[in-house]
């Protein structure tokens, strides 16, 4: 049985970094996939699908549902470990519903928890725009306009996503406004307690 943990958080919340450290420290049993990284890898491959994905990412828009669902389910089913962390999903009510539907028909995958790494708008903005200023290679999605759009894309469906997973008793909120070590320790402790 594969145990799935979804990690959501605003742009700049640190969710990808947190999850990758936990997976690295527990590489014998945990694997981590970042939705953003999976999509960026497809873009980098130069494929036709990659070009389609890039047109959405560079505008700060959500990638079409069928593309993201295929990408995620393929990753989960082919994961080399039984505990899977996926960050950056779901990002819309539509994505959440589609995943819920798919998981309902999957006997081999259990959604254990949805972990929200919570940071304020100010912290997220400072981190993202600070990252852009320091980067040698600036990501196409690290500008103030795109940041504002990405925050809106993240926050618009958030309440409904929180309510849905709270009702299923799956939502765990972790404060992302602490040191990296504290956030990772908190998240890792929670994940270990559920596997």
FITOR-603519 format. One line per 8 residues: number of its first residue (from 1); their letters; for each residue z, y, x of C-alpha. Coordinates in nm, 4 decimals. Each point is the difference from the previous one (the first is absolute). Example, Ala and Ser with C-alpha at 12.3 -4.5 7.8 and 13.67 -1.06 7.14 Angstrom:
residues 2
1) AS) 0.7800:-0.4500:1.2300 | -0.0660:0.3440:0.1370
END
This chain:
residues 195
1) XXXXXXXX) 0.0000:0.0000:0.0000 | -0.1025:0.3370:0.1411 | 0.2586:0.2761:-0.0425 | -0.1542:0.3426:-0.0433 | 0.1678:0.3357:0.0587 | -0.1886:0.3175:-0.0907 | 0.1022:0.3162:0.1832 | -0.0852:0.3333:-0.1576
9) XXXXXXXX) 0.0701:0.3522:0.1149 | -0.1573:0.3413:0.0310 | -0.2450:0.0757:0.2803 | 0.2247:0.0548:0.3028 | 0.2925:-0.2048:-0.1380 | -0.0245:-0.2360:0.2973 | -0.0621:-0.3105:-0.2128 | -0.2716:-0.1440:0.2266
17) XXXXXXXX) 0.2062:0.0496:0.3167 | 0.3119:-0.1488:-0.1635 | -0.1849:-0.3081:-0.1243 | -0.1863:-0.0601:0.3263 | 0.3257:0.0093:0.2023 | 0.1663:-0.2473:-0.2388 | -0.2990:-0.2359:0.0160 | -0.0117:0.0236:0.3806
25) XXXXXXXX) 0.3734:-0.0717:0.0304 | -0.0320:-0.2983:-0.2375 | -0.3476:-0.1193:0.1004 | 0.0976:-0.3645:-0.0497 | 0.0350:0.0512:-0.3773 | -0.1290:0.3451:-0.1081 | -0.3484:0.1495:0.0052 | -0.0870:0.3612:-0.0863
33) XXXXXXXX) -0.3183:0.1514:-0.1406 | -0.0554:0.3692:-0.0528 | -0.2419:0.0635:-0.2843 | -0.1216:0.3099:0.1836 | -0.0530:-0.1897:0.3258 | -0.1846:-0.2832:-0.1753 | -0.2333:0.2527:-0.1581 | -0.0432:0.1970:0.3257
41) XXXXXXXX) -0.0867:-0.3249:0.1818 | -0.2736:-0.0638:-0.2550 | -0.1285:0.3558:0.0546 | 0.0040:-0.0527:0.3797 | -0.2011:-0.3206:-0.0366 | -0.2957:0.2139:-0.1087 | -0.0653:-0.2174:-0.3056 | -0.1519:0.1248:-0.3229
49) XXXXXXXX) 0.3364:-0.0562:-0.1686 | 0.1597:0.2017:0.2818 | -0.2326:0.2933:-0.0668 | 0.0933:-0.0084:-0.3683 | 0.3713:-0.0109:0.0853 | -0.0367:0.2911:0.2477 | -0.1530:0.2212:-0.2685 | 0.3177:-0.0418:-0.2072
57) XXXXXXXX) 0.2535:0.0209:0.2868 | -0.1475:0.3163:0.1534 | 0.0340:0.1717:-0.3374 | 0.3614:-0.1189:-0.0337 | -0.0990:-0.2013:-0.3086 | 0.0999:-0.3529:-0.0996 | -0.2330:-0.2807:0.1015 | -0.1447:-0.1846:-0.3054
65) XXXXXXXX) 0.2287:-0.2615:-0.1547 | -0.2183:-0.3072:0.0555 | -0.0393:0.0802:0.3722 | 0.3717:0.0448:0.0576 | 0.1012:-0.3055:-0.2073 | -0.2445:-0.2275:0.1858 | 0.1247:0.1360:0.3332 | 0.3667:-0.0541:-0.0871
73) XXXXXXXX) -0.0254:-0.3429:-0.1629 | -0.2134:-0.1284:0.2844 | 0.2607:0.1233:0.2523 | 0.2908:-0.1572:-0.1916 | -0.1691:-0.3368:-0.0507 | -0.1108:-0.0216:0.3632 | 0.3244:0.1348:0.1477 | 0.1283:-0.2086:0.2922
81) XXXXXXXX) 0.3632:0.0417:-0.1162 | 0.1788:-0.0503:-0.3313 | 0.1665:0.3424:-0.0164 | -0.2525:0.2795:-0.0433 | 0.0610:0.3738:0.0111 | -0.2788:0.2166:-0.1409 | 0.0399:0.3736:0.0180 | -0.1896:0.2651:-0.1909
89) XXXXXXXX) -0.0448:-0.2024:-0.3194 | 0.0031:0.0511:-0.2943 | -0.1092:0.3630:-0.0062 | -0.0987:0.0207:-0.3649 | 0.1095:-0.1455:-0.3335 | -0.3388:-0.1755:-0.0128 | 0.0626:-0.1642:0.3408 | 0.3520:-0.1018:-0.1077
97) XXXXXXXX) -0.1251:-0.1567:-0.3241 | -0.2853:-0.1816:0.1741 | 0.2387:-0.1492:0.2571 | 0.2480:-0.0998:-0.2701 | -0.2791:-0.1774:-0.1873 | -0.1252:-0.1830:0.3108 | 0.3514:-0.1042:0.1067 | 0.0752:-0.1338:-0.3491
105) XXXXXXXX) -0.2678:-0.2651:0.0562 | 0.1050:-0.0781:0.3597 | 0.2542:-0.2803:0.0433 | 0.0122:0.0331:0.3775 | 0.0877:0.3723:0.0282 | 0.3267:0.1617:-0.1085 | 0.0428:0.3764:-0.0076 | 0.3569:0.0270:0.1313
113) XXXXXXXX) 0.0410:0.3775:0.0066 | -0.1644:0.3393:0.0070 | 0.1703:0.2155:0.2631 | -0.0397:0.3745:-0.0366 | 0.0540:0.1979:0.3215 | 0.1015:0.3323:-0.1510 | -0.0494:0.3338:0.1780 | -0.0205:0.3555:-0.1302
121) XXXXXXXX) -0.3285:0.1886:-0.0219 | 0.1149:0.2244:0.2880 | 0.0746:-0.2906:0.2346 | -0.3281:-0.1729:-0.0842 | -0.1991:0.3187:0.0596 | 0.1747:0.0754:0.3291 | -0.0649:-0.3541:0.1263 | -0.3660:-0.0181:-0.1039
129) XXXXXXXX) -0.1003:0.3452:0.1215 | 0.2091:-0.0472:0.3141 | -0.1856:-0.3267:0.0628 | -0.3313:0.1818:-0.0389 | 0.1024:0.2692:0.2498 | 0.1095:-0.2554:0.2625 | -0.2832:-0.2474:-0.0421 | -0.2788:-0.0270:0.2515
137) XXXXXXXX) -0.2127:-0.1578:-0.2678 | 0.0628:0.1738:-0.3307 | -0.0301:-0.2321:-0.2994 | -0.2393:0.1271:-0.2651 | 0.2896:0.0010:-0.2484 | 0.2424:0.2218:0.1980 | -0.0747:0.3517:-0.1272 | 0.2130:0.2148:-0.2339
145) XXXXXXXX) -0.2540:-0.0199:-0.2856 | -0.0332:-0.3754:0.0294 | 0.3795:-0.0340:0.0408 | 0.0616:0.1935:-0.3230 | -0.2580:-0.2135:-0.1782 | 0.1479:-0.3245:0.1398 | 0.3500:0.1076:-0.1092 | -0.1302:0.0665:-0.3505
153) XXXXXXXX) -0.1774:-0.3385:-0.0036 | 0.3299:-0.1606:0.1091 | 0.2386:0.1894:-0.2296 | -0.2049:0.0084:-0.3235 | 0.0445:-0.3710:-0.0874 | 0.3299:-0.0421:0.1884 | 0.2355:0.0304:-0.2970 | -0.1896:-0.2638:-0.1947
161) XXXXXXXX) -0.0114:-0.2332:0.3023 | 0.3755:0.0480:0.0594 | 0.0768:-0.0659:-0.3676 | -0.2171:-0.3146:-0.0083 | 0.1631:-0.1598:0.3049 | 0.3499:0.1182:-0.0966 | -0.0423:-0.1758:-0.3350 | -0.0967:-0.3198:0.1869
169) XXXXXXXX) 0.3029:0.0513:0.2269 | -0.2268:0.0145:0.3062 | 0.0331:0.3612:0.1213 | 0.2106:0.0716:0.3089 | 0.0220:0.3625:0.1188 | 0.0708:0.0720:0.3666 | 0.0411:0.3513:0.1399 | -0.2719:0.0698:0.2557
177) XXXXXXXX) 0.1656:0.3218:0.1169 | 0.2153:-0.1683:0.2637 | -0.0774:-0.1165:0.3510 | -0.2679:-0.2641:0.0362 | 0.2643:-0.2495:0.1202 | 0.2189:0.0578:-0.3066 | -0.2884:-0.0371:-0.2452 | -0.1288:-0.3148:0.1715
185) XXXXXXXX) 0.3487:-0.1543:0.0120 | 0.0556:0.0750:-0.3702 | -0.3400:-0.1355:-0.1052 | 0.0199:-0.3069:0.2243 | 0.3493:-0.0832:-0.1276 | -0.1228:0.0196:-0.3580 | -0.3094:-0.2164:0.0689 | 0.2077:-0.2623:0.1854
193) XXX) 0.2432:-0.0151:-0.2934 | -0.2884:-0.0808:-0.2356 | -0.1737:-0.2710:0.2019
END
